[in-house]
């Protein structure tokens, strides 16, 4: 339970000498039976040698689309594209950023 009063269902296990917790869902958004079913699936993964908490951490550390676009521009477009094409790539990337900021979706 959080200080705000929110209750979260978690699965807890030990892996590599450390206690790990994986959040399953907020109480009320999922039922207790659903939480138990998901916890059982997580524990089955742990029994197979997987580490669900580490997988979640790696997913969160994955590069964002903005970082990938910048990497594409630096490693590919600057070296292989004409200046006009580079400008179009930048314009398209900047337009996507503007759409994200005002809540537009395509």
DAGI-V236710 format. One record per pair of residues at least 4 apart in sequence whose ideal C-beta (glycine too) atoms are under 6 Angstrom apart, sorted by the first residue. I is the first residue (numbers start at 0). J is the second residue. D is the distance in whole Angstrom. If there is no record, write none. Layout:
I_J_D + I_J_D
This chain:
0_6_5 + 1_5_5 + 6_26_4 + 7_22_5 + 7_25_6 + 8_23_4 + 8_24_6 + 8_34_4 + 9_20_5 + 9_22_5 + 10_21_5 + 10_38_4 + 10_41_4 + 11_20_5 + 12_19_6 + 12_45_5 + 13_18_6 + 14_19_5 + 14_50_5 + 19_52_4 + 21_41_6 + 21_51_5 + 21_52_5 + 23_34_5 + 23_37_5 + 24_28_5 + 24_29_4 + 29_33_4 + 29_34_5 + 41_51_5 + 44_49_4 + 44_51_6 + 62_66_4 + 62_67_5 + 68_92_5 + 70_74_6 + 71_75_5 + 72_76_5 + 73_77_6 + 75_79_6 + 76_80_5 + 76_85_5 + 76_88_5 + 80_84_4 + 80_85_5 + 98_103_4
